[in-house]
Amino acid sequence: MSELSPLKKPQMRSLLHQQIKKNLALVGISVLAAGIYMRFIFGDGRKQKYADFYKTYDIEKEFERQRKKGLFDSCDTK
């Protein structure tokens, strides 16, 4: 028969401290990943879409279109 090894004693102190360290490390990694996503994937793509939209946007043409629909009370509808 094989010999039985003695049972390892349970750790009774600083369990909460170790768990908090582990959780803080995981939270830090998660926050870093979310920040990178927001900055490079979400934010830069959104800025590029706005830039592309305003390259061809004509505010005078848009104003005239809205004025002709009668959306402004202070302007004549021609």
N, CA, C and O atoms as a Maestro MAE file, in Angstrom:
{
 s_m_m2io_version
 :::
 2.0.0
}

f_m_ct {
 s_m_title
 :::
 protein
 m_atom[312] {
  # First column is atom index #
  i_m_mmod_type
  r_m_x_coord
  r_m_y_coord
  r_m_z_coord
  i_m_residue_number
  s_m_chain_name
  s_m_pdb_residue_name
  s_m_pdb_atom_name
  i_m_atomic_number
  :::
  1 25 0.820 -1.180 0.000 1 A "MET " " N  " 7
  2 3 0.000 0.000 0.000 1 A "MET " " CA " 6
  3 2 0.871 1.253 0.000 1 A "MET " " C  " 6
  4 15 2.008 1.247 0.471 1 A "MET " " O  " 8
  5 25 0.304 2.316 -0.539 2 A "SER " " N  " 7
  6 3 1.041 3.567 -0.559 2 A "SER " " CA " 6
  7 2 0.799 4.327 0.739 2 A "SER " " C  " 6
  8 15 -0.230 4.174 1.397 2 A "SER " " O  " 8
  9 25 1.742 5.114 1.066 3 A "GLU " " N  " 7
  10 3 1.613 5.889 2.298 3 A "GLU " " CA " 6
  11 2 0.713 7.098 2.049 3 A "GLU " " C  " 6
  12 15 0.754 7.700 0.976 3 A "GLU " " O  " 8
  13 25 -0.072 7.435 3.014 4 A "LEU " " N  " 7
  14 3 -0.934 8.599 2.929 4 A "LEU " " CA " 6
  15 2 -0.148 9.825 3.362 4 A "LEU " " C  " 6
  16 15 0.512 9.820 4.402 4 A "LEU " " O  " 8
  17 25 -0.226 10.879 2.552 5 A "SER " " N  " 7
  18 3 0.450 12.115 2.932 5 A "SER " " CA " 6
  19 2 -0.441 12.871 3.913 5 A "SER " " C  " 6
  20 15 -1.667 12.813 3.820 5 A "SER " " O  " 8
  21 25 0.165 13.560 4.824 6 A "PRO " " N  " 7
  22 3 -0.654 14.301 5.785 6 A "PRO " " CA " 6
  23 2 -1.412 15.431 5.076 6 A "PRO " " C  " 6
  24 15 -0.930 15.989 4.090 6 A "PRO " " O  " 8
  25 25 -2.577 15.753 5.579 7 A "LEU " " N  " 7
  26 3 -3.395 16.817 5.006 7 A "LEU " " CA " 6
  27 2 -2.723 18.170 5.221 7 A "LEU " " C  " 6
  28 15 -2.116 18.430 6.259 7 A "LEU " " O  " 8
  29 25 -2.853 19.013 4.213 8 A "LYS " " N  " 7
  30 3 -2.306 20.358 4.312 8 A "LYS " " CA " 6
  31 2 -3.211 21.180 5.231 8 A "LYS " " C  " 6
  32 15 -4.436 21.100 5.144 8 A "LYS " " O  " 8
  33 25 -2.607 21.953 6.093 9 A "LYS " " N  " 7
  34 3 -3.392 22.774 7.000 9 A "LYS " " CA " 6
  35 2 -4.106 23.879 6.216 9 A "LYS " " C  " 6
  36 15 -3.523 24.446 5.292 9 A "LYS " " O  " 8
  37 25 -5.327 24.187 6.559 10 A "PRO " " N  " 7
  38 3 -6.025 25.276 5.872 10 A "PRO " " CA " 6
  39 2 -5.449 26.628 6.271 10 A "PRO " " C  " 6
  40 15 -4.991 26.830 7.396 10 A "PRO " " O  " 8
  41 25 -5.487 27.525 5.328 11 A "GLN " " N  " 7
  42 3 -4.999 28.872 5.604 11 A "GLN " " CA " 6
  43 2 -6.087 29.614 6.356 11 A "GLN " " C  " 6
  44 15 -7.223 29.700 5.889 11 A "GLN " " O  " 8
  45 25 -5.753 30.136 7.492 12 A "MET " " N  " 7
  46 3 -6.758 30.764 8.334 12 A "MET " " CA " 6
  47 2 -6.632 32.286 8.382 12 A "MET " " C  " 6
  48 15 -7.542 32.968 8.853 12 A "MET " " O  " 8
  49 25 -5.543 32.805 7.913 13 A "ARG " " N  " 7
  50 3 -5.334 34.252 8.005 13 A "ARG " " CA " 6
  51 2 -5.146 34.874 6.622 13 A "ARG " " C  " 6
  52 15 -4.663 34.230 5.691 13 A "ARG " " O  " 8
  53 25 -5.532 36.113 6.518 14 A "SER " " N  " 7
  54 3 -5.368 36.978 5.336 14 A "SER " " CA " 6
  55 2 -6.010 36.418 4.066 14 A "SER " " C  " 6
  56 15 -5.530 36.679 2.963 14 A "SER " " O  " 8
  57 25 -7.089 35.652 4.215 15 A "LEU " " N  " 7
  58 3 -7.808 35.185 3.036 15 A "LEU " " CA " 6
  59 2 -8.483 36.346 2.304 15 A "LEU " " C  " 6
  60 15 -8.437 36.427 1.076 15 A "LEU " " O  " 8
  61 25 -9.102 37.234 3.060 16 A "LEU " " N  " 7
  62 3 -9.769 38.381 2.463 16 A "LEU " " CA " 6
  63 2 -8.758 39.287 1.762 16 A "LEU " " C  " 6
  64 15 -9.033 39.801 0.677 16 A "LEU " " O  " 8
  65 25 -7.619 39.480 2.363 17 A "HIS " " N  " 7
  66 3 -6.584 40.332 1.780 17 A "HIS " " CA " 6
  67 2 -6.116 39.772 0.435 17 A "HIS " " C  " 6
  68 15 -5.947 40.520 -0.529 17 A "HIS " " O  " 8
  69 25 -5.910 38.472 0.377 18 A "GLN " " N  " 7
  70 3 -5.494 37.853 -0.884 18 A "GLN " " CA " 6
  71 2 -6.590 37.938 -1.939 18 A "GLN " " C  " 6
  72 15 -6.301 38.173 -3.113 18 A "GLN " " O  " 8
  73 25 -7.830 37.752 -1.539 19 A "GLN " " N  " 7
  74 3 -8.945 37.826 -2.480 19 A "GLN " " CA " 6
  75 2 -9.114 39.247 -3.025 19 A "GLN " " C  " 6
  76 15 -9.406 39.439 -4.205 19 A "GLN " " O  " 8
  77 25 -8.927 40.227 -2.158 20 A "ILE " " N  " 7
  78 3 -9.028 41.622 -2.606 20 A "ILE " " CA " 6
  79 2 -7.927 41.939 -3.604 20 A "ILE " " C  " 6
  80 15 -8.190 42.608 -4.604 20 A "ILE " " O  " 8
  81 25 -6.713 41.488 -3.370 21 A "LYS " " N  " 7
  82 3 -5.616 41.708 -4.319 21 A "LYS " " CA " 6
  83 2 -5.947 41.104 -5.679 21 A "LYS " " C  " 6
  84 15 -5.747 41.734 -6.718 21 A "LYS " " O  " 8
  85 25 -6.453 39.885 -5.656 22 A "LYS " " N  " 7
  86 3 -6.809 39.194 -6.896 22 A "LYS " " CA " 6
  87 2 -7.915 39.951 -7.635 22 A "LYS " " C  " 6
  88 15 -7.830 40.148 -8.847 22 A "LYS " " O  " 8
  89 25 -8.947 40.374 -6.908 23 A "ASN " " N  " 7
  90 3 -10.055 41.096 -7.528 23 A "ASN " " CA " 6
  91 2 -9.612 42.448 -8.084 23 A "ASN " " C  " 6
  92 15 -10.067 42.852 -9.154 23 A "ASN " " O  " 8
  93 25 -8.735 43.149 -7.376 24 A "LEU " " N  " 7
  94 3 -8.236 44.440 -7.869 24 A "LEU " " CA " 6
  95 2 -7.435 44.258 -9.156 24 A "LEU " " C  " 6
  96 15 -7.534 45.075 -10.072 24 A "LEU " " O  " 8
  97 25 -6.657 43.209 -9.226 25 A "ALA " " N  " 7
  98 3 -5.894 42.947 -10.445 25 A "ALA " " CA " 6
  99 2 -6.837 42.665 -11.611 25 A "ALA " " C  " 6
  100 15 -6.627 43.170 -12.713 25 A "ALA " " O  " 8
  101 25 -7.869 41.866 -11.376 26 A "LEU " " N  " 7
  102 3 -8.823 41.563 -12.443 26 A "LEU " " CA " 6
  103 2 -9.608 42.801 -12.870 26 A "LEU " " C  " 6
  104 15 -9.870 42.992 -14.058 26 A "LEU " " O  " 8
  105 25 -9.977 43.628 -11.918 27 A "VAL " " N  " 7
  106 3 -10.694 44.864 -12.242 27 A "VAL " " CA " 6
  107 2 -9.796 45.798 -13.043 27 A "VAL " " C  " 6
  108 15 -10.248 46.426 -14.001 27 A "VAL " " O  " 8
  109 25 -8.542 45.891 -12.659 28 A "GLY " " N  " 7
  110 3 -7.604 46.745 -13.392 28 A "GLY " " CA " 6
  111 2 -7.450 46.308 -14.837 28 A "GLY " " C  " 6
  112 15 -7.429 47.141 -15.743 28 A "GLY " " O  " 8
  113 25 -7.343 45.013 -15.054 29 A "ILE " " N  " 7
  114 3 -7.223 44.487 -16.417 29 A "ILE " " CA " 6
  115 2 -8.502 44.751 -17.206 29 A "ILE " " C  " 6
  116 15 -8.447 45.114 -18.381 29 A "ILE " " O  " 8
  117 25 -9.648 44.571 -16.563 30 A "SER " " N  " 7
  118 3 -10.932 44.809 -17.234 30 A "SER " " CA " 6
  119 2 -11.091 46.280 -17.617 30 A "SER " " C  " 6
  120 15 -11.537 46.592 -18.720 30 A "SER " " O  " 8
  121 25 -10.729 47.170 -16.715 31 A "VAL " " N  " 7
  122 3 -10.845 48.603 -16.986 31 A "VAL " " CA " 6
  123 2 -9.904 49.005 -18.118 31 A "VAL " " C  " 6
  124 15 -10.269 49.806 -18.978 31 A "VAL " " O  " 8
  125 25 -8.721 48.463 -18.116 32 A "LEU " " N  " 7
  126 3 -7.764 48.762 -19.182 32 A "LEU " " CA " 6
  127 2 -8.298 48.286 -20.530 32 A "LEU " " C  " 6
  128 15 -8.218 49.011 -21.522 32 A "LEU " " O  " 8
  129 25 -8.838 47.082 -20.568 33 A "ALA " " N  " 7
  130 3 -9.395 46.556 -21.815 33 A "ALA " " CA " 6
  131 2 -10.577 47.400 -22.290 33 A "ALA " " C  " 6
  132 15 -10.691 47.685 -23.482 33 A "ALA " " O  " 8
  133 25 -11.458 47.802 -21.369 34 A "ALA " " N  " 7
  134 3 -12.602 48.637 -21.748 34 A "ALA " " CA " 6
  135 2 -12.138 50.005 -22.246 34 A "ALA " " C  " 6
  136 15 -12.703 50.539 -23.201 34 A "ALA " " O  " 8
  137 25 -11.127 50.569 -21.617 35 A "GLY " " N  " 7
  138 3 -10.600 51.860 -22.053 35 A "GLY " " CA " 6
  139 2 -9.992 51.794 -23.439 35 A "GLY " " C  " 6
  140 15 -10.181 52.698 -24.253 35 A "GLY " " O  " 8
  141 25 -9.263 50.726 -23.706 36 A "ILE " " N  " 7
  142 3 -8.671 50.555 -25.040 36 A "ILE " " CA " 6
  143 2 -9.761 50.400 -26.085 36 A "ILE " " C  " 6
  144 15 -9.676 50.977 -27.169 36 A "ILE " " O  " 8
  145 25 -10.787 49.620 -25.761 37 A "TYR " " N  " 7
  146 3 -11.905 49.454 -26.696 37 A "TYR " " CA " 6
  147 2 -12.572 50.792 -26.985 37 A "TYR " " C  " 6
  148 15 -12.790 51.145 -28.144 37 A "TYR " " O  " 8
  149 25 -12.894 51.536 -25.932 38 A "MET " " N  " 7
  150 3 -13.589 52.804 -26.118 38 A "MET " " CA " 6
  151 2 -12.744 53.791 -26.911 38 A "MET " " C  " 6
  152 15 -13.274 54.528 -27.742 38 A "MET " " O  " 8
  153 25 -11.469 53.814 -26.671 39 A "ARG " " N  " 7
  154 3 -10.610 54.786 -27.339 39 A "ARG " " CA " 6
  155 2 -10.393 54.442 -28.804 39 A "ARG " " C  " 6
  156 15 -10.644 55.267 -29.683 39 A "ARG " " O  " 8
  157 25 -9.931 53.235 -29.068 40 A "PHE " " N  " 7
  158 3 -9.484 52.910 -30.417 40 A "PHE " " CA " 6
  159 2 -10.578 52.352 -31.314 40 A "PHE " " C  " 6
  160 15 -10.623 52.686 -32.498 40 A "PHE " " O  " 8
  161 25 -11.438 51.533 -30.799 41 A "ILE " " N  " 7
  162 3 -12.435 50.891 -31.654 41 A "ILE " " CA " 6
  163 2 -13.690 51.739 -31.745 41 A "ILE " " C  " 6
  164 15 -14.150 52.038 -32.847 41 A "ILE " " O  " 8
  165 25 -14.246 52.125 -30.630 42 A "PHE " " N  " 7
  166 3 -15.503 52.854 -30.620 42 A "PHE " " CA " 6
  167 2 -15.296 54.334 -30.918 42 A "PHE " " C  " 6
  168 15 -15.952 54.877 -31.807 42 A "PHE " " O  " 8
  169 25 -14.402 54.994 -30.196 43 A "GLY " " N  " 7
  170 3 -14.240 56.436 -30.301 43 A "GLY " " CA " 6
  171 2 -13.681 56.905 -31.628 43 A "GLY " " C  " 6
  172 15 -14.223 57.830 -32.233 43 A "GLY " " O  " 8
  173 25 -12.600 56.280 -32.095 44 A "ASP " " N  " 7
  174 3 -11.989 56.725 -33.345 44 A "ASP " " CA " 6
  175 2 -12.892 56.464 -34.537 44 A "ASP " " C  " 6
  176 15 -12.937 57.265 -35.470 44 A "ASP " " O  " 8
  177 25 -13.608 55.354 -34.513 45 A "GLY " " N  " 7
  178 3 -14.550 55.069 -35.601 45 A "GLY " " CA " 6
  179 2 -15.677 56.078 -35.641 45 A "GLY " " C  " 6
  180 15 -16.107 56.507 -36.712 45 A "GLY " " O  " 8
  181 25 -16.149 56.452 -34.471 46 A "ARG " " N  " 7
  182 3 -17.230 57.440 -34.396 46 A "ARG " " CA " 6
  183 2 -16.756 58.810 -34.866 46 A "ARG " " C  " 6
  184 15 -17.485 59.505 -35.574 46 A "ARG " " O  " 8
  185 25 -15.541 59.209 -34.480 47 A "LYS " " N  " 7
  186 3 -15.003 60.492 -34.937 47 A "LYS " " CA " 6
  187 2 -14.852 60.501 -36.452 47 A "LYS " " C  " 6
  188 15 -15.108 61.517 -37.098 47 A "LYS " " O  " 8
  189 25 -14.440 59.375 -37.017 48 A "GLN " " N  " 7
  190 3 -14.271 59.300 -38.472 48 A "GLN " " CA " 6
  191 2 -15.620 59.406 -39.176 48 A "GLN " " C  " 6
  192 15 -15.715 60.039 -40.228 48 A "GLN " " O  " 8
  193 25 -16.657 58.802 -38.621 49 A "LYS " " N  " 7
  194 3 -17.994 58.904 -39.224 49 A "LYS " " CA " 6
  195 2 -18.493 60.345 -39.208 49 A "LYS " " C  " 6
  196 15 -19.075 60.810 -40.187 49 A "LYS " " O  " 8
  197 25 -18.268 61.058 -38.096 50 A "TYR " " N  " 7
  198 3 -18.659 62.461 -38.028 50 A "TYR " " CA " 6
  199 2 -17.871 63.290 -39.040 50 A "TYR " " C  " 6
  200 15 -18.439 64.159 -39.701 50 A "TYR " " O  " 8
  201 25 -16.588 63.034 -39.166 51 A "ALA " " N  " 7
  202 3 -15.766 63.786 -40.116 51 A "ALA " " CA " 6
  203 2 -16.245 63.537 -41.547 51 A "ALA " " C  " 6
  204 15 -16.317 64.468 -42.349 51 A "ALA " " O  " 8
  205 25 -16.569 62.290 -41.865 52 A "ASP " " N  " 7
  206 3 -17.055 61.982 -43.212 52 A "ASP " " CA " 6
  207 2 -18.396 62.660 -43.487 52 A "ASP " " C  " 6
  208 15 -18.639 63.140 -44.595 52 A "ASP " " O  " 8
  209 25 -19.259 62.696 -42.482 53 A "PHE " " N  " 7
  210 3 -20.564 63.331 -42.663 53 A "PHE " " CA " 6
  211 2 -20.409 64.823 -42.928 53 A "PHE " " C  " 6
  212 15 -21.050 65.355 -43.834 53 A "PHE " " O  " 8
  213 25 -19.575 65.504 -42.156 54 A "TYR " " N  " 7
  214 3 -19.470 66.954 -42.275 54 A "TYR " " CA " 6
  215 2 -18.618 67.403 -43.452 54 A "TYR " " C  " 6
  216 15 -18.568 68.597 -43.745 54 A "TYR " " O  " 8
  217 25 -17.948 66.485 -44.132 55 A "LYS " " N  " 7
  218 3 -17.210 66.855 -45.347 55 A "LYS " " CA " 6
  219 2 -18.173 67.290 -46.443 55 A "LYS " " C  " 6
  220 15 -17.873 68.208 -47.207 55 A "LYS " " O  " 8
  221 25 -19.330 66.634 -46.524 56 A "THR " " N  " 7
  222 3 -20.289 66.940 -47.591 56 A "THR " " CA " 6
  223 2 -21.525 67.669 -47.079 56 A "THR " " C  " 6
  224 15 -22.456 67.897 -47.851 56 A "THR " " O  " 8
  225 25 -21.561 68.036 -45.822 57 A "TYR " " N  " 7
  226 3 -22.734 68.674 -45.227 57 A "TYR " " CA " 6
  227 2 -22.771 70.144 -45.599 57 A "TYR " " C  " 6
  228 15 -21.788 70.860 -45.405 57 A "TYR " " O  " 8
  229 25 -23.891 70.599 -46.130 58 A "ASP " " N  " 7
  230 3 -24.070 72.008 -46.490 58 A "ASP " " CA " 6
  231 2 -25.173 72.558 -45.591 58 A "ASP " " C  " 6
  232 15 -26.342 72.201 -45.736 58 A "ASP " " O  " 8
  233 25 -24.790 73.427 -44.666 59 A "ILE " " N  " 7
  234 3 -25.746 73.932 -43.688 59 A "ILE " " CA " 6
  235 2 -26.772 74.859 -44.328 59 A "ILE " " C  " 6
  236 15 -27.924 74.885 -43.896 59 A "ILE " " O  " 8
  237 25 -26.380 75.617 -45.344 60 A "GLU " " N  " 7
  238 3 -27.335 76.511 -46.010 60 A "GLU " " CA " 6
  239 2 -28.406 75.709 -46.743 60 A "GLU " " C  " 6
  240 15 -29.585 76.063 -46.714 60 A "GLU " " O  " 8
  241 25 -27.995 74.644 -47.389 61 A "LYS " " N  " 7
  242 3 -28.949 73.794 -48.098 61 A "LYS " " CA " 6
  243 2 -29.914 73.136 -47.104 61 A "LYS " " C  " 6
  244 15 -31.108 73.024 -47.382 61 A "LYS " " O  " 8
  245 25 -29.414 72.714 -45.984 62 A "GLU " " N  " 7
  246 3 -30.251 72.101 -44.953 62 A "GLU " " CA " 6
  247 2 -31.227 73.123 -44.364 62 A "GLU " " C  " 6
  248 15 -32.390 72.809 -44.111 62 A "GLU " " O  " 8
  249 25 -30.745 74.336 -44.152 63 A "PHE " " N  " 7
  250 3 -31.616 75.394 -43.641 63 A "PHE " " CA " 6
  251 2 -32.749 75.683 -44.612 63 A "PHE " " C  " 6
  252 15 -33.900 75.811 -44.197 63 A "PHE " " O  " 8
  253 25 -32.440 75.786 -45.893 64 A "GLU " " N  " 7
  254 3 -33.468 76.065 -46.899 64 A "GLU " " CA " 6
  255 2 -34.486 74.926 -46.969 64 A "GLU " " C  " 6
  256 15 -35.682 75.174 -47.122 64 A "GLU " " O  " 8
  257 25 -34.028 73.701 -46.859 65 A "ARG " " N  " 7
  258 3 -34.938 72.561 -46.888 65 A "ARG " " CA " 6
  259 2 -35.907 72.612 -45.704 65 A "ARG " " C  " 6
  260 15 -37.103 72.370 -45.866 65 A "ARG " " O  " 8
  261 25 -35.394 72.925 -44.527 66 A "GLN " " N  " 7
  262 3 -36.246 72.995 -43.348 66 A "GLN " " CA " 6
  263 2 -37.179 74.205 -43.409 66 A "GLN " " C  " 6
  264 15 -38.327 74.125 -42.971 66 A "GLN " " O  " 8
  265 25 -36.693 75.320 -43.949 67 A "ARG " " N  " 7
  266 3 -37.516 76.527 -44.069 67 A "ARG " " CA " 6
  267 2 -38.681 76.290 -45.018 67 A "ARG " " C  " 6
  268 15 -39.797 76.736 -44.753 67 A "ARG " " O  " 8
  269 25 -38.430 75.592 -46.123 68 A "LYS " " N  " 7
  270 3 -39.496 75.306 -47.084 68 A "LYS " " CA " 6
  271 2 -40.542 74.362 -46.513 68 A "LYS " " C  " 6
  272 15 -41.701 74.401 -46.924 68 A "LYS " " O  " 8
  273 25 -40.152 73.526 -45.582 69 A "LYS " " N  " 7
  274 3 -41.117 72.642 -44.924 69 A "LYS " " CA " 6
  275 2 -41.953 73.389 -43.893 69 A "LYS " " C  " 6
  276 15 -42.971 72.871 -43.434 69 A "LYS " " O  " 8
  277 25 -41.541 74.593 -43.522 70 A "GLY " " N  " 7
  278 3 -42.288 75.384 -42.558 70 A "GLY " " CA " 6
  279 2 -41.955 75.051 -41.106 70 A "GLY " " C  " 6
  280 15 -42.804 75.190 -40.226 70 A "GLY " " O  " 8
  281 25 -40.737 74.616 -40.858 71 A "LEU " " N  " 7
  282 3 -40.343 74.246 -39.506 71 A "LEU " " CA " 6
  283 2 -39.972 75.444 -38.634 71 A "LEU " " C  " 6
  284 15 -39.902 75.331 -37.410 71 A "LEU " " O  " 8
  285 25 -39.735 76.599 -39.275 72 A "PHE " " N  " 7
  286 3 -39.362 77.803 -38.530 72 A "PHE " " CA " 6
  287 2 -40.523 78.777 -38.514 72 A "PHE " " C  " 6
  288 15 -41.077 79.095 -39.566 72 A "PHE " " O  " 8
  289 25 -40.897 79.249 -37.348 73 A "ASP " " N  " 7
  290 3 -42.008 80.194 -37.248 73 A "ASP " " CA " 6
  291 2 -41.615 81.599 -37.701 73 A "ASP " " C  " 6
  292 15 -42.464 82.352 -38.177 73 A "ASP " " O  " 8
  293 25 -40.352 81.956 -37.559 74 A "SER " " N  " 7
  294 3 -39.925 83.322 -37.848 74 A "SER " " CA " 6
  295 2 -39.479 83.513 -39.291 74 A "SER " " C  " 6
  296 15 -39.097 84.620 -39.667 74 A "SER " " O  " 8
  297 25 -39.517 82.473 -40.103 75 A "CYS " " N  " 7
  298 3 -39.096 82.587 -41.495 75 A "CYS " " CA " 6
  299 2 -40.286 82.394 -42.440 75 A "CYS " " C  " 6
  300 15 -41.228 81.661 -42.139 75 A "CYS " " O  " 8
  301 25 -40.218 83.069 -43.585 76 A "ASP " " N  " 7
  302 3 -41.254 82.902 -44.606 76 A "ASP " " CA " 6
  303 2 -41.093 81.552 -45.279 76 A "ASP " " C  " 6
  304 15 -39.977 81.050 -45.411 76 A "ASP " " O  " 8
  305 25 -42.197 80.964 -45.702 77 A "THR " " N  " 7
  306 3 -42.148 79.745 -46.513 77 A "THR " " CA " 6
  307 2 -42.406 80.145 -47.943 77 A "THR " " C  " 6
  308 15 -43.513 80.566 -48.278 77 A "THR " " O  " 8
  309 25 -41.418 80.024 -48.784 78 A "LYS " " N  " 7
  310 3 -41.536 80.432 -50.196 78 A "LYS " " CA " 6
  311 2 -41.764 79.275 -51.098 78 A "LYS " " C  " 6
  312 15 -41.884 79.452 -52.311 78 A "LYS " " O  " 8
  :::
 }
 m_bond[311] {
  # First column is bond index #
  i_m_from
  i_m_to
  i_m_order
  :::
  1 1 2 1
  2 2 3 1
  3 3 4 2
  4 3 5 1
  5 5 6 1
  6 6 7 1
  7 7 8 2
  8 7 9 1
  9 9 10 1
  10 10 11 1
  11 11 12 2
  12 11 13 1
  13 13 14 1
  14 14 15 1
  15 15 16 2
  16 15 17 1
  17 17 18 1
  18 18 19 1
  19 19 20 2
  20 19 21 1
  21 21 22 1
  22 22 23 1
  23 23 24 2
  24 23 25 1
  25 25 26 1
  26 26 27 1
  27 27 28 2
  28 27 29 1
  29 29 30 1
  30 30 31 1
  31 31 32 2
  32 31 33 1
  33 33 34 1
  34 34 35 1
  35 35 36 2
  36 35 37 1
  37 37 38 1
  38 38 39 1
  39 39 40 2
  40 39 41 1
  41 41 42 1
  42 42 43 1
  43 43 44 2
  44 43 45 1
  45 45 46 1
  46 46 47 1
  47 47 48 2
  48 47 49 1
  49 49 50 1
  50 50 51 1
  51 51 52 2
  52 51 53 1
  53 53 54 1
  54 54 55 1
  55 55 56 2
  56 55 57 1
  57 57 58 1
  58 58 59 1
  59 59 60 2
  60 59 61 1
  61 61 62 1
  62 62 63 1
  63 63 64 2
  64 63 65 1
  65 65 66 1
  66 66 67 1
  67 67 68 2
  68 67 69 1
  69 69 70 1
  70 70 71 1
  71 71 72 2
  72 71 73 1
  73 73 74 1
  74 74 75 1
  75 75 76 2
  76 75 77 1
  77 77 78 1
  78 78 79 1
  79 79 80 2
  80 79 81 1
  81 81 82 1
  82 82 83 1
  83 83 84 2
  84 83 85 1
  85 85 86 1
  86 86 87 1
  87 87 88 2
  88 87 89 1
  89 89 90 1
  90 90 91 1
  91 91 92 2
  92 91 93 1
  93 93 94 1
  94 94 95 1
  95 95 96 2
  96 95 97 1
  97 97 98 1
  98 98 99 1
  99 99 100 2
  100 99 101 1
  101 101 102 1
  102 102 103 1
  103 103 104 2
  104 103 105 1
  105 105 106 1
  106 106 107 1
  107 107 108 2
  108 107 109 1
  109 109 110 1
  110 110 111 1
  111 111 112 2
  112 111 113 1
  113 113 114 1
  114 114 115 1
  115 115 116 2
  116 115 117 1
  117 117 118 1
  118 118 119 1
  119 119 120 2
  120 119 121 1
  121 121 122 1
  122 122 123 1
  123 123 124 2
  124 123 125 1
  125 125 126 1
  126 126 127 1
  127 127 128 2
  128 127 129 1
  129 129 130 1
  130 130 131 1
  131 131 132 2
  132 131 133 1
  133 133 134 1
  134 134 135 1
  135 135 136 2
  136 135 137 1
  137 137 138 1
  138 138 139 1
  139 139 140 2
  140 139 141 1
  141 141 142 1
  142 142 143 1
  143 143 144 2
  144 143 145 1
  145 145 146 1
  146 146 147 1
  147 147 148 2
  148 147 149 1
  149 149 150 1
  150 150 151 1
  151 151 152 2
  152 151 153 1
  153 153 154 1
  154 154 155 1
  155 155 156 2
  156 155 157 1
  157 157 158 1
  158 158 159 1
  159 159 160 2
  160 159 161 1
  161 161 162 1
  162 162 163 1
  163 163 164 2
  164 163 165 1
  165 165 166 1
  166 166 167 1
  167 167 168 2
  168 167 169 1
  169 169 170 1
  170 170 171 1
  171 171 172 2
  172 171 173 1
  173 173 174 1
  174 174 175 1
  175 175 176 2
  176 175 177 1
  177 177 178 1
  178 178 179 1
  179 179 180 2
  180 179 181 1
  181 181 182 1
  182 182 183 1
  183 183 184 2
  184 183 185 1
  185 185 186 1
  186 186 187 1
  187 187 188 2
  188 187 189 1
  189 189 190 1
  190 190 191 1
  191 191 192 2
  192 191 193 1
  193 193 194 1
  194 194 195 1
  195 195 196 2
  196 195 197 1
  197 197 198 1
  198 198 199 1
  199 199 200 2
  200 199 201 1
  201 201 202 1
  202 202 203 1
  203 203 204 2
  204 203 205 1
  205 205 206 1
  206 206 207 1
  207 207 208 2
  208 207 209 1
  209 209 210 1
  210 210 211 1
  211 211 212 2
  212 211 213 1
  213 213 214 1
  214 214 215 1
  215 215 216 2
  216 215 217 1
  217 217 218 1
  218 218 219 1
  219 219 220 2
  220 219 221 1
  221 221 222 1
  222 222 223 1
  223 223 224 2
  224 223 225 1
  225 225 226 1
  226 226 227 1
  227 227 228 2
  228 227 229 1
  229 229 230 1
  230 230 231 1
  231 231 232 2
  232 231 233 1
  233 233 234 1
  234 234 235 1
  235 235 236 2
  236 235 237 1
  237 237 238 1
  238 238 239 1
  239 239 240 2
  240 239 241 1
  241 241 242 1
  242 242 243 1
  243 243 244 2
  244 243 245 1
  245 245 246 1
  246 246 247 1
  247 247 248 2
  248 247 249 1
  249 249 250 1
  250 250 251 1
  251 251 252 2
  252 251 253 1
  253 253 254 1
  254 254 255 1
  255 255 256 2
  256 255 257 1
  257 257 258 1
  258 258 259 1
  259 259 260 2
  260 259 261 1
  261 261 262 1
  262 262 263 1
  263 263 264 2
  264 263 265 1
  265 265 266 1
  266 266 267 1
  267 267 268 2
  268 267 269 1
  269 269 270 1
  270 270 271 1
  271 271 272 2
  272 271 273 1
  273 273 274 1
  274 274 275 1
  275 275 276 2
  276 275 277 1
  277 277 278 1
  278 278 279 1
  279 279 280 2
  280 279 281 1
  281 281 282 1
  282 282 283 1
  283 283 284 2
  284 283 285 1
  285 285 286 1
  286 286 287 1
  287 287 288 2
  288 287 289 1
  289 289 290 1
  290 290 291 1
  291 291 292 2
  292 291 293 1
  293 293 294 1
  294 294 295 1
  295 295 296 2
  296 295 297 1
  297 297 298 1
  298 298 299 1
  299 299 300 2
  300 299 301 1
  301 301 302 1
  302 302 303 1
  303 303 304 2
  304 303 305 1
  305 305 306 1
  306 306 307 1
  307 307 308 2
  308 307 309 1
  309 309 310 1
  310 310 311 1
  311 311 312 2
  :::
 }
}
